[in-house]
Amino acid sequence: MDSRKIKDDSGLEYVVNFEWDDEAKVWIATSDDIDGLVLEAKSLDDLMQRVRTAAPEMIELNHLPIRPSVRFSVNRREKVG
């Protein structure tokens, strides 16, 4: 997974990474910006909905500053052959 943070010029966003786990057959969401945010789901759509619900709660629990956006970064790696 590409772990580089992508920030806008103002730095006012949190980055959430989505990665496919081929062995477990689930999508996993993590964030270097939001401590404790680790979620999984069978579909990307379900996981994005879970993150939309959980991220604001985790931001509040971690006493992080409110930022105007959360950026999603999706990565999928597969073995071929």
C-alpha positions in Angstrom: 0.0 0.0 0.0 1.2 3.5 -0.8 1.4 5.2 2.6 2.2 8.7 1.4 -0.2 11.3 2.8 -1.9 13.4 0.3 -2.7 16.8 1.7 -4.3 19.9 0.1 -2.4 23.2 0.4 -4.1 24.1 3.7 -3.4 20.6 5.2 -7.1 20.5 6.4 -8.0 16.9 5.7 -7.6 13.4 7.2 -6.5 10.6 4.9 -8.1 7.2 5.1 -6.5 4.3 3.2 -8.5 1.4 1.8 -6.7 -1.8 0.9 -8.0 -5.2 -0.3 -6.8 -8.2 1.7 -6.9 -11.0 -0.8 -6.3 -13.7 1.8 -9.2 -12.6 4.1 -11.3 -11.4 1.1 -12.2 -8.1 2.8 -11.4 -4.4 2.4 -9.5 -2.8 5.3 -9.5 0.9 6.2 -6.7 2.4 8.2 -5.5 5.9 8.8 -2.2 7.4 9.9 -4.1 10.5 10.8 -6.9 9.0 13.0 -5.5 6.8 15.7 -7.5 3.6 16.2 -9.3 3.7 12.9 -9.2 0.1 11.6 -12.3 -1.2 9.9 -13.1 -4.0 7.5 -16.0 -5.1 5.3 -16.7 -7.5 2.4 -17.4 -4.7 0.0 -15.8 -1.3 -0.7 -19.2 0.5 -0.5 -20.0 -1.0 2.9 -16.5 -0.1 4.2 -16.8 3.5 2.9 -20.1 3.9 4.7 -18.6 2.5 8.0 -15.7 4.9 7.7 -18.1 7.8 7.1 -19.8 6.9 10.4 -16.7 5.9 12.4 -14.2 8.6 11.4 -16.0 11.6 13.0 -16.5 9.6 16.2 -12.8 8.6 16.3 -11.7 12.1 15.6 -13.7 13.3 18.5 -12.5 10.5 20.8 -8.9 11.3 19.9 -9.5 15.1 20.6 -8.2 15.9 17.1 -9.0 19.2 15.4 -12.1 19.3 13.3 -11.0 19.4 9.6 -13.3 20.1 6.7 -12.7 16.9 4.8 -11.6 13.3 4.9 -9.8 12.0 1.8 -10.1 8.4 0.7 -7.2 6.6 -1.0 -8.1 3.2 -2.4 -5.4 0.6 -3.2 -5.9 -2.9 -4.5 -3.1 -5.4 -5.2 -3.7 -8.8 -6.8 -1.5 -11.7 -7.8 -1.6 -12.5 -11.4 -1.0 -16.0 -12.6 
